[in-house]
Amino acid sequence: MEPFTRVAGIAAPLTLPNIDTDVIMPKQFLKRIDREGLAEGVFHDLQFRDGIANPDFVLNKPAYRDACFLVTGENFGCGSSREHAVWGLMQAGIRAVLAPSFASIFFGNCEKNGLLAIVLPGPVLGRIAALIEEPATNRMTIDLTHQTIALADGDRIDFAIEPERRENLLSGRDHVAHTLEFTNDIRAFEADHRSNNTWFAGERRKRA
């Protein structure tokens, strides 16, 4: 997955609470057997009305069409556990989501796929949302190395993140890659297990 170190770009305010995964990625876009082509489904029912782009939806406004950050409300990503929601957000160019809280499964899916999920207090997010509602000040820079968010007005906000999640995102290492770092240990364990349990291998050969 793509490493996240320092990313600068446009932030869009989408501060409704309880935006669930069916809103993020409606069910009609879950029919594919691969991960491709999901960007078109992101917030589809908010982006379109009867097949026509909704001009009132923030990501359809010219100042936010290239947004790479979302500033959202409480309990973002609640609902079903569909990983497609995270895949779609990333394919649409979203690199980080800032919220007061996230649904736990969605939060885990973010880590596994390289989407940075940042938890900040409501008042802090309210101030950020008010700033980015003005197109002239809708840019920010997120530096994961130093765990800071630099705002367009010159302010800098620190954020907390678990060390292992931070390291995975910085290196672009997913959970499979992390497991493979222990390949030699796994093979040594398997060899030791076979040598200490010869009866097991013999029983398997009989059954075969």
Secondary structure, 3 states (H helix, E strand, C coil): CCCCCEEEEEEEEECCCCCEHHHHCCHHHCCCCCCCCCHHHCCHHHHEECCEECCCCHHHCHHHCCCCEEEECCCECECCCCCHHHHHHHHCCCCEEEECCECHHHHHHHHHHCCEEEECCHHHHHHHHHHHCCHHHCEEEEECCCCEEEECCCCEEECCCCHHHHHHHHHCCCHHHHHHCCHHHHHHHHHHHHHHCHHHHHHHHHHC
